[in-house]
Every structure is written in C-alpha cells, then in structure tokens.
C-alpha cells in the first residue's frame, strides 16, 4: 500500500507545469480580450480625468414639512443616476452627503450644462395614451402602428380573469391604413383617445385638439420629429419630448420586452404621477402569474384613471395602451381591456422580480415630495489629480524598489521567483482593471491607486512566508526538494488566513463606505484575491521546478538556500557504540 501513495505523491509533485500553463493561458486570454475590446487602459475617475461636480440641496415641497429623510434621499439618488446614465455617462458618481445634500460627479466629456438641467429638476411622471409606436433604429421596418409584442396588461387589482389579461397588441390599427408613414401619424393624431377635461390635458390643446392652421403646423412638426427620431442614439433619446408641456402630444422612447428601442407618439397626459398613492411589486401566488405591480391611486387620480382606461379599452392596439412616462422615457406601456375603476390596478406581463421592483420604484418617483437647488457647481481639472497620481506613482515605485532591493539582498536567487510573481500579479491587475471599466463601470481614482500600492506589501508578504518556511525545513537538515513540499502546507495555511483577513477588511470597507473610498476597498480586495491565485498557480509551482536545478538543489551560496549560511544542522545519523575493552586477564 505504501508504494502507490509514493507514486501519487511523486506524480503530483512532478507536474507543476500544469499550474504554470493554466495561469499563462489565463493571462493570454485576458490580454487578448482587452485588445479585442479596444479598452487597453483602465478608465480614470473624475479626480484623474477631470469633470464637473454638482452639489444639490434638498428642499421640502409645500405641505410636506418632513419629506427630507433617508428613504426619499436614496430614491432621489436613484433618479439622478438614471438621468445621468440617460446622457450616455458610464462613470458618474451620485451620492448623499449629510442629511440634505447630494453630490453628482460627472467626468470630462459630458455636456455639463445638460447634466445640470437633468439632475437638478424634480422627477415628473405621467400616464399618457399611446397614439402610435414602432421599433426604432436604422434597421427597423417602418410600421408606425406596431407595438412591442408581449406588452404588459393593466387590470383592476385583485382580478384575475382571462378577459383582463389582454392579448399582445397586434401590428396594425384601423387608423393606420395608408402606406405613407406621415399619413399614418396624422391619422393617429386625429384619433387621439384622451377624454377632454381629464388629467393634465384639461385646459390645454394637443396638436389634434382644435382645428386651424396652428394645429396643422403642430401636427406636421410632431410628425417630422417622429420620423427623424432614432431611439438607439442616447443624444436623441435625451432630447425626445424636451420642453413639452403635460397638455402637449409628444414623441418619446422606451424599450420593449425584447430590449429593442421603441419610439412613440403619445397624447396629452391623462394622469399625473402625484396621483399614484402607492405602488408595490408583489408575487402572484394564486394564479401563478408571477411578478406583478399593484397601484393605488388617490381619490382624484382614481377618477382620472377610470376615465382614460375606459376610453382606451374601446380602441384597437396600440391605441388601447397607456405609456408610463418618467422624465420623458417610457418605462412601461401596458394595454387595457376594460375600464379600471375603484382606484386600484395591477400591471402584469411576465415580469422578473427585478423588473417588477424597478417599475414599482418608477411609479413612486413621480410622487417624490422633494425639490433640489444647486448649492455649488465646480469644474474639476485633471491637473491636480494628475500631479497627485504622479506623486503616488513615484511613491509606489520607491516602495517597490525597496521591496525588490530587500528581496535581492536577503533572498538572493529566491528573489527572482518573488520578482517574477510580482510582475505576474501586476499584469493580471492591469488587464482586469482595463476590462472592468467597460463591463461594470470601474474607474481608477486616486484611492484605488493607493489600494494597488498597498497590495504590493501584501503580495510580497505571501512570498516571504513561503520562503521562510522552506528555509526552516533546510535548517532542520532536509534537502531542498523535500523542504519545498513539506513547507507548503504550513505556508499555505498562513497565507490563506492572512489574505482572508485583508479581503474581509476590504469587503467591510466597501460595504459601509461610499464614493472614492470604495475604489480603495475594491482595488485592495481584487489584488488580495489575485495574490492567492499567483501564489498557488505561479510561485509554488515555479519554486518546485527550480528546486530540481543544481544551482538551488545544491545550495549555491547565491541561491538563498545555502545550508551553511542558514546554519543547518547536519542530518542525524545512527552510530554504533564502541565495543567494551577486553580484560587481558580474562583473555
């Protein structure tokens, strides 16, 4: 039984090349992905790239004296993040400061004036009837009356009959009989289903609301905007419906269930977001319909909603739909099959939990009882951050140089393994940071650079732990190859415990902090994980291979493993007792 164990042990120890090949393949694959993506450098944060910093101060709406609280401030942060993302900004920081301030940091390259207008205004939510819609984009087939298949449906809350779950909208409406896109849009406007005097439309005039040349001009303008609108372009999405009043018909953009961009012509607002008293995402356990969103309206909102749904239910798709519009974007467009009275309604349609919760949050945004004023707007230049980065890199280079010098003086030949491991760790860190920029929006700021510099010491500490364990084994009188294998279990345990503590500290720091400090914590956690990977897949296998070379195995004086320099004890040997002397007299 002993022979097979020795054979297995020898087999494992004789194939360190597999681990080295694995980590080298990973480096090549990640580097290839970096070049293929076109992002060959890490993205820089606002302190390094420059940009605009906006400080907003919250104010209570009239009649809402206690509206400034953590829940509403967090909701406002979510709104502003959504608005900034709508501008095509992928690395913006939105965070609370104190009890009533919100800081918005937008990197260089974004229209700062447009960003100020977007983040500083109160969220506006409206329910508008859908007049016409189609898939938007260069490759879309012109079909003004088309509606996204699988649209959600609205029904009275608590009802679950088949009649209430409207069929997916068809691809044509009775009004869209002309082949010309312009004629179809005109017909849709003439068929505006908004009841007079309902919601915000009362007292206003839509393009189709009154005869005369002015209405014709407004209709032609809206028709031209709709024809030119390409919702796949962020700049056009941000401008869609810009400056329109609640009483106006507008063009708007939204995504359908297939994540395709839709463009819409929407009628005047019939219900205001402030008419929504409550919205909640719930899981339907009775009819197994999955996740849905329930709404409860105020008394005035209930009357408006019953009127508009009663009108929409008489129409054919897509004009039996109402669009829920937040800040000019269509977040949902449920269809209606009957008038929904009583002030309670639900929206269902194969939602995931995340989608249902997102929609319920959107419905709450329109009733947010807060407004914001600009406390300050600061243009941040990259000059100061660049100087600090330069100084930080110099400090990091000095620290790295001192670490390398110490390794060379103290460990001699072993320092080559440590330096190679540091280079592998640095390469992995750089490539992964470059890839995380476009994938999760990671941006390298000054605290993150500090985290990477601190990681140099953590990584070097792991090598030192292992080297010292090996040298301890040599001091005990063992040769190098057995010393490398016997030292590994003890060193491995110490390395894992040390890295776990560092990673735990980084994780806690990341969770409990906000903003730039999270960059430090994220980088520290990432490099700690990479330290484990490098030690297991590179440092240990490489030392196993070099232990077979005469330079190291024979304990050369420059190898760092010379038994004489380490004060090794000679191996224990059994000696015979000297024979007792024979008495001559007895002989």
N, C-alpha and C positions, 0 to 999 in steps of 0.2 A: 504493500500500500504506500510505502514511503516514496518509491520511485516515481509513480505518476504525479504526486504532489510536486516533487522537484522538477519534473518535466513541465508541468503547467506554470510553475513559477519562472522557470527559465524562459518559457515561451512568451509570457507577458513582458518580462524584462528585456527580451531581445527585440521587441518591436516598438521602440519609441518613435520610429519614423512615421507610424500611422498618425500619432497625435500631431507631429510637426506638419505632416502633409495636410491634415484637416484644418489647422489654423492658417496655413498658407493659402489653401483653397478659399477659405472664408475671406481673407484679405483681398485676394484677386477678384472674387465675386463682388464684394462690396465696392472695391475701387472701380470695377467695370460699370457697376450700377451708377456710381457717382458721375462718371464721364458720360454715360448714356443719358442721364437725366439733365445734363448741362449745368448742374449746380456743383461746381468744383471748389467752392469756398463756402465756409459757414456764413449764414446770414447774420448781419450785425444789428444789434439793438439800437434804440434811439440815442443812447449815450455815445455810441461809436459812429453811427451813420448820420446823426442829426435829425431834426424834425420839429414838430410843434407839440407843445404841452399846454393843455387847456384845463383850467380849474373851474369847476361848476359848483355853485352853491344852491342847495335845495331851498324852496320856499313852499309853504302850505298854500293850497288852493282856498279860496273863500269858503267858509263853512266847514273846513277840515282842519281844525287847530292842532290836532295831534297826528298828522299824516306822516311827519318825518320820523320814521322808525326803521329798524334794520330790514324788515321784510320789504318795505317799499323802496328803500335804497338799493337793495340787492336786485329787485325787479328792474329798477331804472338802469342799473349797470348792465343787465341782460339786454335791455332795449338798445342801449348805446353800442354795445358790442355788435349787435345785429345790424345797426345802421352803418357802423364803420366798415363791417365786412361787406355790406352792400356797395360800398365805394370801391371794392376791389382791394382793400388793405388786408394783408395777411399777417401783419405783425404789429398790432396795436395793443396797447395796454390800457385797460379800463378798470379802475379800482376805486374803492371808497377810501376817504381819508377823514378820520374823525367821525362825527355823527351826522354831518350835513354836507360834506364836500365830496365830489367825485373828480378824480384826476384822469384825463384822457391823454395818452401819449401816442402821437401818430408819427411814424417815421417819414423821413425825407422822401420826396417823390409823389406825395399825395397833395391834392388841392386843399390847402389848409382852410381857405375861405369856405369851400363847400363842406368840409368836415365840420367846421364851427356851426354852420347852419343846420347840419344834420343832427349833431349830438346835443345841441342846446335847446331844441324845441321839444314840446310835450308830445308824447305819443298820441296819435289820432287813429281811432278805429271806427270803421263804418261798415254797414251792411248795404251793398249796392246790388241791384238786379243786373244779371248778365244779359247783354244785348246780342253780342256775338263774340266768338273766340276761335282760335286756331293755333296749331303748333307753330312756334316761331323759329326762325333761323334760316340760313341760306339754303339748306336742303329741304325745307318744309314745303309741302304741296299746298298751294293756295286753296283754302276751304274755309271761308270766313265763318261759317256756321258750325264748324266742327267743334266738338267738345271732348276733353280727355275721357277715354273710356275708363270705367271703374270709378267715376266720381263718387264721393260720399253722398249720402242722402240725409235729409233732415226730417224728423218726425216728432210728434208730441212725446214728451218724456214719459217713460213708463209704458208706452205702447210697443207692440212687437209684431203686428200683423204683417202679412206679405205685402199688402197694399201700401203700407207706409215705407217699405224699402224699395224706392223707385228703381226701375231698370236703368242701366247705364245709358247716358244720353246718346241719342243717335247722331248721325253725321250730317243731318240736314234739317232745316226748319222750313215751314211753309213760306216764310217771307224771303228766303234766300233762293229764289227761282232763277235769277239772272246769272249768266255766266260771268259777267263782269264783277270783279271784286268791289269796285266802287259802288255799283248798283246794289250789291248785297248789303254793304254797310249802310247805305241810305235807307234801304227797306227796314233794316234792323232798328235804326233810329226812329223811323216812323212808327214802329211797333213798340215803342217804349212802354213797358208794362207798369211803370211806377204810378201808384194811385196819387191823384192830386191831393195836396194837403197832408201827405204822410211824411213823417220823419223830418229830415232836414230839407227836403225838397220843397216844403211849403214856402210860398212867397218868392221862389226863385224860378228861373227859366232855363230849361235844358235846351240843347240845340234843336230838339224836335218839339219843344213845348209850346211854341207860338208861331203863327205864320209870319211871313215877311222876309225881306232880304237879309236882315240880321241873322235869322235862324238858318237861312241857306248858307250864309258865309261861315257860321259856326260849324254847321254840319260838314261843309267842304273841308274846313280846317281839321276837324277831328278825323275825317276820312283820310286826309293826307297823312296825318300823324300815325294813324293805324297802319296804313300801307307801308310807311317808312320804318316803323318800329321793328327792331331786331332785339328780342329779349335775351339772346345769348351774349350780348355785349353789356358788361357791367355799367358802362357810362350811359348807355341808352336806358337801361333799367332804372338807374338813379334819377333820370330826368323825366320818366314817364309820369304824366299827371301832375308835374311840378307846377305849383301856383294855382291849381284848380280849387274852386270852392265846393263845399258839400252839395250845393244845388246844381253843379255842372255835371254833364256827362264827361267821362274821362277815358283815356287809354291806360292800361296797366299791364303788369307782367306777373306771372306766377309759375310754379312748377306743378306738373300733373303727377299722377301716381307712378308713371314710368320715368320720373325725374327728367322729363323733357320740359323745355320752357314753352309756356303758352302766352299768347298775347290776347288781350281782351278789350272790348268796348263795354263800359259799364255805365248804367244810368245813374241819375242823381241818388244821393244817399237817402235810404229809406229809414234806417235805424242807426242811431249813434252808439258808439262803444260804451258811453257812460250809461246807456240804458240796460247794459248787462250787469245784473246784480251779483251773479255768482257763476263760475264755470269750474268744472271738475272732470278729470279723466277717471273713468270707472271701468271695471271689467264686468261684462255681462255674463253672469253665471247661469241665468235662467234659460236664455235662448241660444247659448253657445255662440253668440255673435262676436265674441272677442271684445277688444277695447273700443270704447266709445266716449264721446264728450257730451256731458249734460250741461245745459244752460238754464239759468233762471233770470227772468227779466224783471225790471221794476214795473210798477203799475202802468206808467206811461209807455214804457218800452214794450210791454205785452200787447197793448192795443196796436202800436205801430207794426210789430212783428206779425200779428194776426192779419192785418190789412195787406201787407206786402206778400206774405205767403199765400193768402187767398187769391191774389191776382196772379202770382207766378204759377200756381197749381193748374190754372186754365191753359197755360201755354205748352208748346212743344219744346223739346230740347233744342238748343241750350237755354232758351228763354224761360225755362222753369227752374233756373238756378239763381241763387244769390251768391255774390262774392263777399267774403270776409276780407276786408282790405285794411292792412296796418301799415301806416306810413307810405301809402301808395303801392304796396305789394300785396298781391292776392295770396293769402295764406291758406285758403280753402274755398271751394266753390260747390257746396252741396246742392243737390236737386231736391225739389219739393213736389209731393204728390197730392197734398191736401192743405187746407188752411190749418195753421198751428195756433190755437188759442190757449188761454189759460196761463200764459207766462212761463211755461216750462217746455223745453225742447231738448232733443238729443241729436247728435250727428254721429252716424255710424258709417263704416265703409272699409273694413279690413285694416284697421289701424294697428300698428305695433304699439307697445306701451310707450315708447319714446315719442312716436308721432302724436299719440293722443295727449300725452302730457304737454308736449310742445304747443299743440293747438289750444289747449285749455289755458296755458300761460299767455298765449297771444290774446285770447279773449279778455283776460284780466288786464292787459296792458292799457286798453282804451279807457279804463276807469281809474287809472293811477292818479291819486289826488295830489300830485306834486308838479311844480314847475321849477325850472332852473335858470339862473342868471350867471353870466360869465363873471367870475371873480378876477381871473387873470388869464392872459394868453402869452406864452413865452416861446420864442423861437430858439430852439436848441441847436447850436452849431456842433459839428463833429470835431472842431479843433481841440477843445478842452478834453473831450473823451479820447481823441487820438493821442494827445500828449500823455494822458494817464495810462492809456494802453501801451504806449511806447515805454513809459517808465515801468509798467508792470512786466512787460516782456523782458526788459533789461534785468529786473529783479529775479524773474524766473530763470533767465539764462545764467545769472550769477549763482543762484541756488543749485541749478542743475550741474553747473561746472564744479561747484564744491562737492556735490554728491559723487560725481564721477571721479574727482581727484581723490576723495577718501577711499572709494572702492579700489582704485588702481593701487594706492599706497598700501592699503591694508590687505586686500584680497588678491592682488597681482593678477595671475592668469584667470582666476574666477571672475574678475571684474569684466572680462569680455562677455561672459554669459549675462551678467547684470545689465551691461550697456545694450546688448542686443535685445534683451527683454524690454528695456525702457523704450527702445526705438519701435518695437512691435506694438507696445501699448500706445505710444504716441500716434502711430499710423492708424490704428483702429479708432482712437478717439477722434482724430481729424476727419476721417472718412464718415464715421457715424454722425458726427455733428453736421457735416455738409449735407447728408441725406435727411437728417431730421428737420432741417429748415423747411424744405418744400412739403414734407409729409405731415408734420404736426405743428409747424409754425415756430419751431425753436429758434431763438435768436441769441447770438453770443453777445453778452454785455460784459461790463467790467467785473461784476461779481462772479460771473461764470468763468471768466479768465482766472480769477483768484482761486476758484474751486479747482481748476485744472492744475494750477501751480501747487496747491496743497496736495493734490493727488500724487505728485512726484515723490514726496516723502513716504506716502502710504505704500506706493508700489515698491520703492526701494526697501522699505522695511520688510516686506514679504521675502525678498531675495536674501536679505541678511539673516532672517530667521532660519531659512533652509540651509544656507551656507554654514552657519554656526552649529546646526545640528550635525551636519556632515563632519565638520572638524572635531566635534566632541567624540564622534564614533572613531575617528582616526586616533585621537588621543588615548582611546581605550585600547589601542593596539590592533584595530582591524584595518584591512587593506581597503582601497578606495571603493571598488565595486560593491562589496557588501555594505560599506558605510553609507553609500548613496541610497541604497534600498532600505536599510534599517532606519536611517534618519528621516525618510519621507513621511511615514505615518505620524510621527510626533510633530514634525514641522507642519504638516497639512492641518492637523487639528488646531495648532496655534494660529496659523494664517486664516483659517475659516472663522474662528472666533473673533479675531481682530477685525477682519473685513465685515463681519456681521454687525459688530458694534458701530463701525463707521457708517455702514449703509443704513442702519436703524436711525442713527443721528441725522443723516441726510434726509431720510423719509419723513421723520417728525418735523424737521425744519421746513421741508417742502409743504407739508400739510398745514402747518399753523401760521405760515407767513404768506405774504402777497408780494407781487411785483418783482423787483430785481433780486431780492434775497432768494426767491425761488430759483433763479438762474444759478446761483451759487450752489444751492442744495441739489438741483438736478445734475449739474456737472459733477459734483462730488459723488453722488450715488452712481452715476454712469461709470466714472473712472474706477470706482471701487469694484463694481461688477466685472469690469474689464481686467482688473488686477487678478481676480480669481481665474478668469479664462486664460490669461497669459501664463500665470504660474503653473497651472495644471497642464496646459497644452503646449507650452513652449519651454519654460525654464527647466522644469523637471525632466522632460524627455531629452532636452539638449545636454543637460549635465550627465544623464545616463549614457548618452553616446560618447561624450568626451572622456568619461571615466574609463573607456576602453582604449584610449590613446596613451601611448607610453609617457608622453610629457606629463600628463596628470596622474596616470596609474602608478608611475614610478616615483611620484612625489618630487618632481623637479623643484629646485629652490625658488623658481619664479612662477610656479603653478598656483601658489597659495595654499597648497596641501602637503607641504614638506613635513613629514613626521617629526624630524629633528627640531624644526622651528616651532612646531606645535607642542613639543615636549611630550611626545607619545611614549607610552610605556612599552617596553618590549613585550612581545607575546608571551603568555605563560607557557612554560614547558615543564613536563614531569622529569624529575631527576631521581636516580637511584641512590639509596642510602649507601654510604661507604661500608664495606664489609668490616666486621669487628676483627681486630688483630688477634692472631693466634698465639697463645702462650707457648713459648719454646719448651717449657717443661712438659706441657700436655702432649706436644708433638713428640 
